[in-house]
Amino acid sequence: MVLGDDVSLDTSETQNNTDSVETHDPETLFILDSIIQRLKPRDAHHVRDMITERARTSGALFISSALWWWIAISEGSKQVNDSEIPQSTLGSFEFGTVSIIVPSLVIVATLFTGIGRERGNATMNLIGGGLGVLAAFYILEPVLMHFGELEGDALFATGRVLVLAIMVGFASLMMFDALLLQWVRASMLHMGVEAFPSIGSENPEGHADEDPPYS
């Protein structure tokens, strides 16, 4: 009976060790370390607070962006004659349509760039950068292409879309960081790892970076 119990215990321990090794995927640990190093949460409670703060800020900025679009572009176009702005060179879009395309491009560019940064994926960063340049072109097009005929109206059109893009950009960054931190918290609970460096564990001579994370 004793030998049988020992064998069963050894078998269960081996299975648990195997499951632990399989759970600790190197790429997952790499992404965890990347996020922790960039956002620098102190502990699990700080992660929760950062998720709450960033999600709340993101929601406020998204609502502010929607209100800005409705007041300054949707309703404001009746006072400033946005219908006189020529259609976009790329796609022949009206100004109202461009004001929707630009924030959409900013959100997608932020998503691709963020994922590419955390995963070290050059292709996704390339796509994100290209979408960012396309959004910048749509924003600046009234000034670059039609300033001679529109003058102040061109500046006002560019300014309104620029403010919208900046607010949506910050909202997207906050939202993406909140989602990443939520993933970090769930991953640590699932894998049973401590992703935060211990206080005072840093080596002043700079050799701490030589050790692999979570070893």
C-alpha positions in Angstrom: 0.0 0.0 0.0 2.8 2.4 0.8 4.6 1.7 -2.4 1.4 2.2 -4.4 0.8 5.5 -2.6 4.3 6.6 -3.4 3.9 5.7 -7.1 0.6 7.6 -7.3 2.1 10.6 -5.6 5.1 10.6 -7.9 2.8 10.3 -10.9 0.6 13.2 -9.8 3.6 15.4 -9.1 5.0 14.6 -12.6 1.7 15.5 -14.2 1.5 18.7 -12.3 5.1 19.7 -13.3 4.3 18.8 -16.9 1.1 20.9 -16.8 3.1 23.8 -15.3 5.7 23.7 -18.0 3.1 23.5 -20.7 1.2 26.5 -19.2 4.3 28.7 -19.1 4.5 29.4 -22.8 7.7 31.4 -23.5 6.0 33.8 -25.9 3.3 34.5 -23.2 6.0 35.2 -20.6 7.8 37.5 -23.1 4.7 39.5 -23.7 4.0 39.6 -20.0 7.4 40.9 -19.3 7.1 43.5 -22.1 3.9 44.9 -20.7 5.2 45.0 -17.1 8.4 46.8 -18.1 6.5 49.4 -20.2 3.6 50.2 -17.8 5.5 49.4 -14.5 2.6 48.3 -12.2 3.9 47.7 -8.6 1.6 44.8 -7.7 -1.7 43.1 -8.4 -3.7 45.8 -6.6 -1.9 48.5 -8.6 -2.8 46.6 -11.8 -6.5 46.7 -10.8 -6.3 50.5 -10.1 -4.5 51.1 -13.5 -7.2 49.1 -15.3 -9.9 51.1 -13.7 -8.2 54.5 -14.3 -7.4 53.8 -17.9 -10.8 52.3 -18.8 -12.6 55.2 -17.2 -10.4 57.8 -19.0 -10.9 55.9 -22.3 -14.6 55.9 -21.9 -14.7 59.6 -21.1 -12.5 60.5 -24.1 -14.6 58.4 -26.5 -17.8 60.1 -25.3 -16.1 63.5 -25.6 -15.0 62.6 -29.1 -18.5 61.6 -30.1 -19.9 64.9 -28.7 -17.1 66.9 -30.4 -18.0 65.3 -33.7 -21.7 65.9 -33.3 -21.3 69.6 -32.2 -18.3 70.7 -34.4 -18.8 68.6 -37.5 -22.3 67.1 -37.8 -24.2 70.2 -36.5 -21.4 72.8 -37.1 -21.2 72.0 -40.8 -24.4 73.9 -41.3 -22.8 77.2 -40.1 -19.4 76.9 -41.9 -20.6 75.4 -45.2 -18.5 72.2 -45.1 -20.3 71.2 -48.3 -18.0 73.6 -50.2 -15.0 71.5 -49.2 -14.0 69.4 -52.3 -14.1 65.6 -52.1 -11.1 63.8 -50.9 -8.5 62.9 -53.5 -8.3 59.4 -52.1 -11.7 57.8 -52.4 -13.7 60.9 -53.3 -15.2 61.1 -49.8 -17.2 64.0 -48.5 -15.8 65.9 -45.5 -18.4 64.4 -43.2 -17.4 60.9 -44.3 -13.7 61.8 -43.8 -14.5 62.9 -40.3 -15.6 59.3 -39.6 -12.9 57.6 -41.5 -10.1 59.4 -39.7 -11.0 58.2 -36.1 -11.6 54.7 -37.4 -8.1 54.7 -38.9 -6.6 56.0 -35.7 -8.2 53.3 -33.7 -7.1 50.5 -36.0 -3.6 52.0 -36.3 -3.3 52.1 -32.5 -4.4 48.5 -32.3 -1.9 47.2 -34.9 0.9 49.3 -33.5 0.2 48.2 -29.9 0.0 44.5 -30.7 3.1 44.7 -32.9 5.0 46.4 -30.2 4.2 43.9 -27.5 4.7 40.9 -29.8 7.8 42.3 -31.5 5.9 41.9 -34.9 7.4 44.2 -37.6 4.5 43.5 -40.0 1.8 44.7 -37.7 3.9 47.8 -36.8 4.3 48.5 -40.6 0.6 48.3 -41.1 -0.1 50.5 -38.1 2.4 53.1 -39.4 0.9 53.1 -42.8 -2.6 53.6 -41.4 -1.4 56.5 -39.3 0.1 58.2 -42.3 -3.2 57.7 -44.2 -5.1 59.3 -41.4 -2.7 62.2 -41.3 -3.2 62.8 -45.0 -7.0 63.0 -44.6 -6.6 65.4 -41.7 -4.2 67.8 -43.5 -5.7 67.5 -47.0 -7.9 70.6 -46.8 -4.9 72.7 -46.0 -2.5 71.0 -48.3 -4.7 70.7 -51.3 -7.4 73.4 -51.0 -5.9 76.3 -48.9 -5.8 78.6 -51.9 -9.5 78.4 -52.5 -10.8 77.9 -48.9 -8.2 79.7 -46.8 -9.7 80.0 -43.2 -12.3 77.3 -43.9 -9.5 74.8 -44.8 -7.7 75.6 -41.5 -10.9 75.2 -39.5 -11.8 71.9 -41.2 -8.3 70.5 -40.5 -8.4 71.8 -37.0 -11.7 70.1 -36.1 -10.7 66.7 -37.5 -7.2 67.0 -35.8 -8.8 67.6 -32.4 -11.1 64.6 -33.0 -8.2 62.4 -34.0 -6.1 63.4 -31.0 -8.9 62.6 -28.6 -9.7 59.3 -30.2 -6.0 58.5 -30.3 -5.6 59.0 -26.5 -8.8 57.1 -25.9 -7.6 54.2 -28.0 -4.2 54.1 -26.1 -6.0 54.1 -22.7 -8.4 51.4 -23.9 -5.6 49.2 -25.3 -3.5 49.5 -22.1 -6.5 48.7 -19.9 -7.2 45.5 -22.0 -3.5 44.5 -21.8 -3.4 45.0 -18.1 -6.6 43.0 -17.8 -4.9 40.2 -19.8 -1.8 40.4 -17.6 -3.9 40.0 -14.5 -5.9 37.0 -15.9 -2.7 35.4 -17.2 -0.9 35.6 -13.8 -3.9 34.1 -12.1 -4.2 31.3 -14.6 -0.5 30.4 -14.7 0.3 31.1 -11.1 3.3 33.3 -11.8 4.4 36.5 -10.1 5.2 39.0 -12.8 6.3 41.9 -10.6 9.9 42.4 -9.6 10.5 42.2 -5.9 11.4 45.4 -4.1 15.1 45.8 -3.8 15.8 42.9 -6.1 17.4 45.1 -8.8 21.2 44.7 -9.0 22.9 48.1 -8.9 25.7 46.8 -11.2 23.1 46.1 -13.9 23.4 42.3 -14.1 19.7 41.7 -13.3 18.8 42.0 -17.0 20.9 39.0 -17.8 18.6 36.6 -16.0 15.6 35.3 -17.9 12.2 36.6 -16.6 10.1 34.4 -14.3 12.8 31.6 -14.2 
